[in-house]
Amino acid sequence: MGLAGQAQRLLRNHHSAVLATLGLGPLSGYPFASAVPYCLDHAGRIVVLISRLARHTAHVRADNRVSLLVQGEGGDVQAAPRLSLVGRLLPVTDPEQESVAARYARYFPHARDYHRELDFEYWYLQPEGCHFIAGFAKVAWLDGASLTVANPFDPLVEADMVEHMNADHADALPLYCRQAGVIVPEGGEPVMSGIDGNGFHLRLADKIVYIRFPRPVATPLEVRQTLVALLKSARTGETPE
């Protein structure tokens, strides 16, 4: 897998980042950093939900140039993979609001009504450049477009697949975790939150994990066949084909 693919994997495997905006007033011109959760929308864009009252929102309205840092896991923070994206933060348009809100809510259910009741807004990052550090001596500047991989499934189709798995096959989700080496916390039942062409996300209490498919898929039938194969593998211990 090339560095662009590794950077895409990092984006899918994590759901929090540090957002740096350009300050105003006494902080004018200085970077101002804050932590934000994020998920990817159906166009593969990074989406954040931020309050209209937040300082970083005021910054973005004045100058929407931002930087976003996604930090990988590891004991040595400087040895772990990390991705710095530089670009512009843009508001999600009205025609996209519904599908973006529905997907975001599956990842962060506690924020389901923030944009309606607490003056929060959806924004997405339009990256112009990405600096990716995969590890020691593995560093590259990447084109922002190389990280924006669209989901092959229509939002309604994806929502139907996710709902079906949670309603009718919830017993399979812990087995997928076991197959992937993901520890399910005691009392934390996995809930599927999203499916794309490369895998699916499960929410485990306050943690979100990504389980990759053995190979990319492009149709609901291929998703079904792959999930059935993964389940069989989890039950028998065989390697999925």
Sequence and secondary structure as in RCSB ss.txt:
>XXXX:A:sequence
MGLAGQAQRLLRNHHSAVLATLGLGPLSGYPFASAVPYCLDHAGRIVVLISRLARHTAHVRADNRVSLLVQGEGG
DVQAAPRLSLVGRLLPVTDPEQESVAARYARYFPHARDYHRELDFEYWYLQPEGCHFIAGFAKVAWLDGASLTVA
NPFDPLVEADMVEHMNADHADALPLYCRQAGVIVPEGGEPVMSGIDGNGFHLRLADKIVYIRFPRPVATPLEVRQ
TLVALLKSARTGETPE
>XXXX:A:secstr
  HHHHHHHHHHH  EEEEEEE  GGGTTSEEEEEEE EE TTS EEEEEETTSHHHHHHHH  EEEEEEE   S
STTTS EEEEEEEEEE  HHHHHHHHHHHHHH GGGTTHHHHS EEEEEEEEEEEEEEEETTEEEEE GGGG   
 SS HHHHHHHHHHHHHH GGGHHHHHHHHT    TT   EEEEE SSEEEEEETTEEEEEE SS   SHHHHHH
HHHHHHHHHHH     
